[in-house]
């Protein structure tokens, strides 16, 4: 029996083509026709900015905590590819209904703003709530999203193997379990499946890992190399047609 295909989330856009989490990187991923885009959001002074790091120094010069800065200060800075940090609203506009959008809540006090932004966008544009997944390692903020915007799917992020496996997804009424590749575990995958959850794994950049994960029944991956995943799926589909 052939292993199945894997749903492809472009991790922070197609960051091999442009700086991560930028509109350019996201657009490059959309041009590949990936199934999903993953981004990170922080509440910076009441604005939702799409960026990953809590402190400057990797992509932008400085060493300040981004939560100590005024949002305009971050929005004015240029990333290595020449783009700037976008807002969540700009990403929603760019993605439209062209791909599933996984919004990972990174910073504190972000859930209410994320819920409001999605509600307003869906109301204005007529897109579907089911197009979005809100995920986080901060399960309290996911619980807040459950109450504020229950129509949006919730993805529970783990970096480890919990003693109770996927049980913490139950009070969150989660749609998916997002598991770190370093801690992929058959019992965790199986428990998530028993609970009706999608199994998504991050961050997968090696084709050998795609083979292993597909064989274990994983549903999809977050990857910095979306073309690699698309090529893998094409090979699987080709084998299926000829087998």
N, C-alpha and C positions, 0 to 999 in steps of 0.2 A: 504494500500500500504506500502511495506517495504521501509525503508530508504536505501540509497545506501551505497556502500563501500567507503572508504576514502583512497586516495593515501597517502602513508607513506614515509615521509622524516625523516631519522634518524638524529636528531638534534646534530650536531658536532660529528657524528658517534654514536656508541652505548656506551655512556659515563658511563653507569652503569657497564660496563665490563672493561673499561680502561679510562685513562685520556682523556678528550674531545679533539677533533680535532687531535688526534694522528693517525698514521697509524694503530696501534693496534685496536683502537676504530672503525675506519672506516672498517677495515677488519672484525671485529666482526659483524658489521651491514650487510656487504655484505654476510656473512655466513647465515644470516637470510633470504636472498633474498628479502630485502626491495626494494621498487620501486625507492627510492631516498636517497641521502646523502646530508646533508647540512654542509658546512664549512665556516669559516671566514678567510679573508685574509687582511694582512697589507703590505704596501710597507715599508720595513725596509732597508734603505741604498741601494735601487735599487734591492732588492730581495723580492719576494712575500712569506711571511711566513704565515703559517696556524695557527692562534691563535686568541683568542677573545678579551682579555682585553687590554685596552690602557696603563695600568700601572701594574707593577709587584706587587705581594703581595698576590694574591689568590692561584695560583697554583705554582708560582715560588717565591722564597724569594727575598726581596728588595722592593723598592717603586718607582723606576724610571719609567718615561714614556718610553715605548718600542721604540718609534721613536727617542729617544736620545741615543739608544744603537747601537753598531755595530752588523750587522746580525750574524756574527760568534759568538759573545758573547751569543746570544739567542740560536743559534743552538747547542752550546756545553752543555747547561744546561739540567738536567734530570727532567722530570715531575714525579708526584707521582707514576705512574704505571711503571716507569723505562724507558719509551720511551722519545724521545725528540720532539721538535717542528719540523714538517715537512715543506718542501717547497711545493708550489702549484704543481710544476712539479712532485714531488714524489706522491702526491695524484692523479693527473691525470693518472700516470702510474699504480697505484694500482687499481683505479676504472675501468680503461679501458672502455669497453662498457657494464659493468655489472649492471650499475644503472645510473639513472639520477643524475647529480651533480649540486647542487645549490651552487654557489660561491657568498657569501655575501661580498661585499666590505665594510670593516670597516674603514680603515685608509685613509687619504687624498692621492691624487696623485697616485692612484692605477689603475685607469681605463685603461690607455695606456699599462701598464705592463700586466694586465689581458688579454686584447685583444691580445697582442703579444704572450703571453704564449699559449692561446687557439689556435690561428691560427697556430702556429708552431707545436703544438701537433697533431691537426687534419691533417695537411699536412703530418707529419711524419708517423702517425699511421693509417690514413684512417678512423678515427671515424667520427661521424656525429655532425655537429654544433648543431643540435636539441637536442642532449643529454644534453646540458648545459643550465642553467639559471644563469644569473648574476643579483643579487639583491642588493639593498642598501636603507638605509634611506636617503642617499645623492643622490638626484635625478639629480643633476648636473653631477655626475659621470656616472649615467645611461644614460644621454643624450649624454655624450661623447662616451659611448659604442655603442649607436645607430649609431653614425657616423663612429666609428672605426671598429666595427665588427657587422654589422646589422643582420648577419645570426644567431647570438646567441640571444636566448629569454631573455627578460628583466622582472624581477619581482620587483614591486614597493612596498616597505615596508612602512607601516603606523603604528604608535602607537597612535591612537586617531581616531576621526571621523571628517574628513575635512568638511568644510562648503559646498564645491562643490562635496562632496562624492568622486567618483572615477575619476573625470574629469581630474586630473593631469596625469593620465596614457595615455591620448590621444597624447600629443606631444612626449611622450616617445615611442609610438607605442608598448606598453607593451603587454606581454603575460599573466601575472598573477598579482593579487593583493594579497599581504601578510599582513594579518591583525592581530593585537594583540588580543588574546583571551579576554583580559580585556575590549576591546572596540568593541566586535563583535556586529553588528547592522544590523537589517534586511534590512533597506534602503540601506546601503552600499553594502551588499551582492547582493541585487537586481540590484543596479546600475551597479556593476561590471559585472553581468550576461548580462545585456542589452548591455554592450559594448563588449561582447564576451570574457571576461577575465576569467581565472581560479581563483577560490577563495581558497587560502591556508591560514591556521590559525596557529599562533605560540603562546606559546609553550604549547601543549596539553598533559597533563599527567594524566588525570582523566577519567576513562571509562564513567562516566555520561556525561562529556562534549562531548565525541565522539558521544553519542546518540543525544544530542541536536544539534550538528553541522551537523551531517548527515541529521537530520530532516529538517534543514534549507537549505539544498542543497549545503553545502560546498563541494569542490572537494577533499581537502586533508589537512593534518596537518603536522606540524613539532613537533616531540616528542622526549623526552629523553627515552621513553619506547616503542621502536618499536614493541616488542613482543606483548604488549598490543593492539596496533592498528591492527597487523596481526591477533590476536585472535578475535578481534571485527569483522574484515572483514570475517573471516571464519564462525562466527556465522550468520552474515547477509546472506552470500551465502547459508548456510545450511537452514535458514528459507525460502529463496527464492525457493530452490529446493523442500521443503516439502509443501510450501504454494499453 
